Amino acid sequence: MRTHLLAAALLLTACTGRPPAAAPQPSTTPPTAPSTVTTTASLMPLYDEWDPKFKAIPADHAKACAIATVQSPACANYLTEIVTLAALLTPVLEARKADYPRTLKAAHDVIQASTVYDDLGCMTGGSTPVECQRVALTIGTGQIGVTTALFNEDIAAK
C-alpha cells in the first residue's frame, strides 16, 4: 500500500510540476517531469497491464461461491473469469520466468485449483459443498496472490 501511495505521489508530482500544454515555457535544460512520469510508468509494466483486468472482475460475484451456491453456474462463471486471466497471463510470465517466478507459481496454483474444481465435479454436484468451496477459495484468493506477486516482482525488477 505504501508503494502504491509513493507511486501515485510521484506521478502527481510529475504531472503538476510541468507547465500546461497551452503555455509552453522555453527552457535550455531538459525537463525532469516527463522522465519521472516515464520512470514511474515503466516501474510496473505487467502489473499496470494486468491488475486492472483482475480488478474488473466484480468482487460481489464472489458471493456466488458461498457454501450453499458453490456448485452453481454463477460460482463457476466467477471462477472461470479468474482462471481465464491467470491462463492468459501465464505465457507472458513464462517468457520472463526469471523475473516473475512467484507470479508464475501463483498463476499455476489458480489453474491447478480450477482443474481440481472440475475433477471434483463441483458443477455437477459430484463432491461436497465443503470440498468445492475450499477449492473455490483457492481460486478466489489466488486472484489476490497473482496480482500481489506481480506487483512485488515488477518493483523488484527495477
GILINQUI-V892708 format. One record per residue. PHI is phi in radians with two decimals (* if undefined). PSI is psi in degrees with one decimal (NA if undefined). D_CENTER is the distance of its C-alpha to the mean C-alpha in Angstrom with 2 decimals. Layout:
phi->PHI psi->PSI d_center->D_CENTER
phi->PHI psi->PSI d_center->D_CENTER
This chain:
phi->* psi->-42.8 d_center->14.48
phi->-1.08 psi->-37.1 d_center->17.46
phi->-1.18 psi->-39.0 d_center->15.63
phi->-1.03 psi->-45.3 d_center->13.84
phi->-1.15 psi->-39.4 d_center->17.41
phi->-1.11 psi->-45.3 d_center->18.94
phi->-1.10 psi->-41.5 d_center->16.87
phi->-1.14 psi->-41.6 d_center->17.65
phi->-1.11 psi->-42.1 d_center->21.23
phi->-1.10 psi->-41.9 d_center->21.63
phi->-1.14 psi->-44.6 d_center->20.43
phi->-1.13 psi->-41.0 d_center->22.78
phi->-1.09 psi->-42.9 d_center->25.54
phi->-1.15 psi->-39.7 d_center->25.26
phi->-1.24 psi->-36.2 d_center->25.34
phi->-1.58 psi->-9.7 d_center->28.29
phi->-1.52 psi->0.3 d_center->30.12
phi->-2.05 psi->158.8 d_center->31.33
phi->-1.23 psi->155.8 d_center->34.01
phi->-1.11 psi->153.7 d_center->33.32
phi->-1.10 psi->-29.8 d_center->33.41
phi->-1.28 psi->-20.5 d_center->36.64
phi->-2.26 psi->71.8 d_center->38.53
phi->-1.16 psi->143.2 d_center->37.82
phi->-1.82 psi->126.3 d_center->39.55
phi->-1.17 psi->140.3 d_center->41.35
phi->-2.55 psi->148.4 d_center->40.45
phi->-1.69 psi->-14.4 d_center->41.66
phi->-1.87 psi->145.7 d_center->38.68
phi->-1.17 psi->140.7 d_center->35.22
phi->-1.19 psi->145.6 d_center->32.84
phi->-1.61 psi->-23.7 d_center->30.28
phi->-1.05 psi->-48.8 d_center->27.84
phi->-1.04 psi->-37.7 d_center->26.48
phi->-1.16 psi->-33.4 d_center->25.89
phi->-1.15 psi->-42.6 d_center->23.98
phi->-1.10 psi->-45.3 d_center->21.75
phi->-1.08 psi->-45.0 d_center->21.30
phi->-1.10 psi->-45.9 d_center->20.62
phi->-1.08 psi->-45.6 d_center->18.09
phi->-1.16 psi->-32.0 d_center->16.24
phi->-1.53 psi->-4.9 d_center->16.42
phi->-1.12 psi->-33.5 d_center->15.25
phi->-2.31 psi->65.5 d_center->11.55
phi->-1.09 psi->-44.1 d_center->11.78
phi->-1.35 psi->-40.3 d_center->8.80
phi->-1.05 psi->-46.5 d_center->6.39
phi->-1.08 psi->-30.2 d_center->8.50
phi->-1.42 psi->-42.6 d_center->8.37
phi->-1.65 psi->-30.3 d_center->5.04
phi->-1.02 psi->-44.9 d_center->3.39
phi->-1.07 psi->-30.5 d_center->6.71
phi->-1.18 psi->-42.8 d_center->6.74
phi->-1.20 psi->-39.0 d_center->4.85
phi->-1.21 psi->-20.1 d_center->6.93
phi->-1.22 psi->-16.1 d_center->9.73
phi->-1.33 psi->115.1 d_center->10.42
phi->-1.05 psi->128.2 d_center->13.18
phi->-1.08 psi->-30.8 d_center->13.21
phi->-1.22 psi->-13.1 d_center->16.92
phi->-1.18 psi->-20.5 d_center->16.58
phi->-1.10 psi->-24.2 d_center->16.08
phi->-1.03 psi->-26.1 d_center->19.75
phi->-1.14 psi->-15.0 d_center->20.70
phi->-1.81 psi->23.1 d_center->20.06
phi->-1.13 psi->162.4 d_center->22.68
phi->-0.94 psi->-37.9 d_center->25.40
phi->-1.32 psi->-20.8 d_center->27.73
phi->-2.17 psi->11.4 d_center->25.42
phi->-1.10 psi->-21.3 d_center->23.12
phi->-1.73 psi->17.6 d_center->25.18
phi->-1.59 psi->159.5 d_center->24.96
phi->-1.05 psi->-33.8 d_center->23.67
phi->-1.10 psi->-41.4 d_center->21.50
phi->-1.15 psi->-45.7 d_center->19.67
phi->-1.05 psi->-38.9 d_center->19.48
phi->-1.14 psi->-42.2 d_center->18.09
phi->-1.07 psi->-47.8 d_center->15.27
phi->-1.13 psi->-36.6 d_center->14.47
phi->-1.10 psi->-37.0 d_center->14.96
phi->-1.04 psi->-44.9 d_center->12.28
phi->-1.18 psi->-46.9 d_center->9.64
phi->-1.12 psi->-38.6 d_center->11.72
phi->-1.06 psi->-45.3 d_center->12.19
phi->-1.13 psi->-41.4 d_center->8.69
phi->-1.08 psi->-39.9 d_center->8.75
phi->-1.20 psi->-36.3 d_center->12.23
phi->-1.23 psi->-34.2 d_center->11.68
phi->-1.31 psi->-29.4 d_center->9.35
phi->-0.95 psi->-48.6 d_center->11.98
phi->-1.11 psi->-31.6 d_center->14.82
phi->-1.13 psi->-42.8 d_center->13.11
phi->-1.22 psi->-39.4 d_center->12.46
phi->-1.12 psi->-31.8 d_center->15.96
phi->-1.18 psi->-20.8 d_center->17.51
phi->-2.31 psi->40.0 d_center->16.46
phi->-1.08 psi->-23.9 d_center->16.45
phi->-1.15 psi->-30.6 d_center->18.57
phi->-1.54 psi->-21.2 d_center->15.91
phi->-2.30 psi->48.8 d_center->12.96
phi->-1.17 psi->-39.1 d_center->14.84
phi->-1.25 psi->-38.3 d_center->12.85
phi->-1.16 psi->-40.8 d_center->9.51
phi->-1.09 psi->-42.0 d_center->11.89
phi->-1.11 psi->-42.9 d_center->13.56
phi->-1.10 psi->-40.8 d_center->10.69
phi->-1.15 psi->-42.5 d_center->9.98
phi->-1.09 psi->-38.2 d_center->13.79
phi->-1.08 psi->-40.4 d_center->14.17
phi->-1.12 psi->-45.6 d_center->12.30
phi->-1.14 psi->-41.0 d_center->14.50
phi->-1.11 psi->-41.9 d_center->17.48
phi->-1.10 psi->-34.2 d_center->17.21
phi->-1.11 psi->-40.5 d_center->17.31
phi->-1.09 psi->-41.5 d_center->20.44
phi->-1.12 psi->-43.0 d_center->21.93
phi->-0.99 psi->-44.7 d_center->21.40
phi->-1.16 psi->-46.4 d_center->23.28
phi->-1.07 psi->-34.3 d_center->25.85
phi->-1.27 psi->-14.9 d_center->26.66
phi->1.29 psi->33.9 d_center->27.43
phi->-1.06 psi->-32.9 d_center->25.44
phi->-1.27 psi->-23.9 d_center->25.76
phi->-1.89 psi->8.8 d_center->29.49
phi->1.33 psi->20.3 d_center->30.31
phi->-1.36 psi->-4.9 d_center->31.00
phi->-2.41 psi->178.0 d_center->29.71
phi->-1.41 psi->151.2 d_center->29.80
phi->-1.01 psi->-33.6 d_center->27.39
phi->-1.11 psi->-46.6 d_center->26.78
phi->-1.10 psi->-43.0 d_center->25.71
phi->-1.14 psi->-39.3 d_center->23.49
phi->-1.18 psi->-36.8 d_center->21.85
phi->-1.01 psi->-44.8 d_center->21.24
phi->-1.24 psi->-39.2 d_center->19.34
phi->-1.08 psi->-38.9 d_center->17.53
phi->-1.14 psi->-36.6 d_center->16.43
phi->-1.07 psi->-42.3 d_center->15.19
phi->-1.21 psi->-47.6 d_center->12.94
phi->-1.07 psi->-45.0 d_center->11.92
phi->-1.33 psi->-21.2 d_center->11.29
phi->-1.09 psi->-30.3 d_center->9.64
phi->-1.01 psi->-44.5 d_center->6.56
phi->-1.20 psi->-40.8 d_center->6.80
phi->-1.06 psi->-41.0 d_center->8.11
phi->-1.12 psi->-50.2 d_center->5.67
phi->-1.22 psi->-34.4 d_center->3.27
phi->-1.16 psi->-45.7 d_center->6.96
phi->-1.10 psi->-40.2 d_center->8.53
phi->-1.10 psi->-43.6 d_center->6.88
phi->-1.03 psi->-51.5 d_center->7.97
phi->-1.09 psi->-41.6 d_center->11.19
phi->-1.30 psi->-31.4 d_center->12.02
phi->-1.11 psi->-43.8 d_center->11.70
phi->-1.14 psi->-44.0 d_center->13.98
phi->-1.15 psi->-28.4 d_center->16.21
phi->-1.25 psi->-17.4 d_center->16.76
phi->-1.75 psi->NA d_center->18.42
